[in-house]
């Protein structure tokens, strides 16, 4: 059993994934390793410390999502940015739900957190390369067709010359 738990913690560390639980009726909160490290925190870690890491512009949205999950007893899924103590910004995926257990009189809000920064950076690069030439950084035909053409619906059917000159 101990070996399985060690392997689970190693796998979570590799995936930059951890889980947490919060007693809805109290301040009781528990992070499992490597969750605190994802946020640049160390044990002991509190629920308030977690929120202090979330960037100011997103903190209220995250709190509203978690409060709504508690009130409606519905699962939640949210991405948000955090700032580590060294100033580095990371993107976190948080997925969770409310569970009722026989051992607890109050329900628990449980969830997972995963650092998805590299995934989001790769997605952004793919999006950029879909619309811009890698060598020059200039907009390509896909940008014209997907972004500019809807703004000028008549230009494709027109027999007259039509030129778009854009400065970026």
C-alpha positions in Angstrom: 0.0 0.0 0.0 2.8 2.4 0.9 4.6 1.7 -2.4 1.3 2.4 -4.4 0.9 5.7 -2.5 4.6 6.6 -3.3 4.0 5.8 -7.0 0.8 7.9 -7.0 2.7 10.9 -5.6 5.5 10.5 -8.1 3.0 10.2 -11.0 1.2 13.3 -9.7 4.5 15.2 -9.6 5.3 14.2 -13.1 1.9 15.3 -14.4 2.1 18.4 -12.1 -1.2 17.3 -10.7 -2.5 17.3 -7.2 -5.7 17.1 -5.3 -7.3 19.0 -2.5 -10.4 18.9 -0.3 -12.2 21.5 1.7 -14.9 21.0 4.3 -17.7 23.3 3.2 -18.9 24.1 6.7 -15.6 25.1 8.1 -12.1 26.3 7.3 -10.7 22.8 7.2 -8.6 22.5 4.0 -6.2 19.9 2.9 -3.8 19.8 -0.1 -2.0 16.7 -1.1 1.5 16.7 -2.4 2.5 18.0 -4.9 -0.4 20.6 -4.9 1.3 23.2 -2.7 4.5 23.1 -4.9 2.3 23.8 -8.0 1.4 27.1 -6.3 4.9 27.8 -5.0 3.6 27.1 -1.4 4.8 24.8 1.3 3.1 23.0 4.2 1.2 24.0 6.2 -1.0 25.5 3.5 -4.4 27.2 4.0 -7.3 27.9 1.7 -6.6 31.7 1.9 -3.0 31.1 0.9 -4.2 29.4 -2.3 -6.4 32.5 -3.2 -3.5 34.8 -2.5 -1.6 33.2 -5.4 -4.4 33.8 -7.9 -3.9 36.9 -10.0 -6.2 39.8 -8.8 -8.2 40.0 -12.0 -9.3 36.3 -11.7 -9.6 35.8 -8.0 -13.3 36.9 -7.8 -14.2 34.6 -10.8 -12.6 31.6 -9.1 -14.3 32.3 -5.8 -17.7 32.7 -7.5 -17.2 29.4 -9.4 -16.3 27.5 -6.1 -19.1 29.2 -4.2 -21.6 28.3 -6.9 -20.4 24.7 -6.9 -21.0 24.6 -3.2 -24.5 26.2 -3.4 -25.7 24.2 -6.4 -23.9 20.9 -5.6 -22.8 20.9 -9.2 -19.3 20.0 -10.5 -17.0 22.8 -11.7 -14.1 23.3 -14.1 -12.1 26.4 -14.4 -8.7 27.7 -15.6 -7.0 30.6 -14.0 -3.6 32.2 -13.6 -1.5 32.3 -10.5 1.7 34.1 -9.7 4.5 32.2 -7.9 6.6 33.8 -5.2 9.4 34.4 -7.8 7.0 36.4 -10.0 6.5 33.7 -12.6 3.0 33.3 -13.9 1.4 29.9 -14.4 -1.9 28.6 -15.7 -3.9 26.2 -13.5 -6.7 23.9 -14.4 -9.0 23.1 -11.4 -11.8 20.5 -11.6 -14.0 19.5 -8.7 -17.3 18.6 -7.1 -19.2 18.4 -3.9 -19.2 15.0 -2.2 -21.1 13.7 0.8 -19.5 11.0 3.0 -20.8 9.0 5.9 -17.8 10.1 8.0 -18.5 13.8 7.5 -21.6 15.7 8.7 -20.7 18.5 6.3 -20.1 17.9 2.6 -16.7 18.2 1.1 -15.6 20.2 -1.9 -12.9 18.1 -3.6 -10.9 18.8 -6.6 -7.8 18.5 -8.6 -5.3 21.1 -9.7 -3.0 20.8 -12.6 -0.4 23.2 -14.0 -1.3 23.5 -17.7 1.0 26.3 -18.6 3.0 24.4 -21.2 -0.2 23.1 -22.8 -1.6 26.6 -23.1 1.6 27.9 -24.5 1.6 25.2 -27.2 -2.1 26.0 -28.0 -1.2 29.7 -28.4 1.7 28.9 -30.7 -0.5 26.6 -32.8 -3.1 29.4 -33.0 -0.5 31.9 -34.0 1.0 29.7 -36.7 -2.4 29.1 -38.1 -2.8 32.8 -38.9 0.8 34.1 -39.3 3.8 33.1 -41.3 6.5 31.8 -38.9 9.4 33.3 -40.8 8.0 36.8 -41.2 5.3 37.1 -38.6 3.0 38.6 -41.2 -0.6 37.6 -41.5 -1.3 34.7 -43.8 -4.3 33.9 -46.0 -6.1 32.1 -43.2 -6.3 35.3 -41.2 -7.8 37.0 -44.1 -10.4 34.3 -44.7 -11.3 33.7 -41.1 -11.0 37.2 -39.5 -11.2 39.9 -42.2 -13.5 38.4 -44.8 -16.6 38.4 -42.5 -16.0 42.1 -42.0 -16.2 42.7 -45.7 -18.8 40.1 -47.0 -19.1 41.6 -50.5 -15.4 41.7 -51.4 -15.3 38.0 -52.6 -18.3 38.4 -54.9 -17.3 41.7 -56.2 -15.7 42.0 -59.7 -13.8 45.1 -58.8 -10.4 45.1 -57.2 -10.4 45.1 -53.4 -7.3 45.6 -51.3 -6.9 45.5 -47.6 -3.9 47.3 -46.2 -3.3 46.7 -42.6 -0.5 47.8 -40.3 0.1 45.7 -37.2 
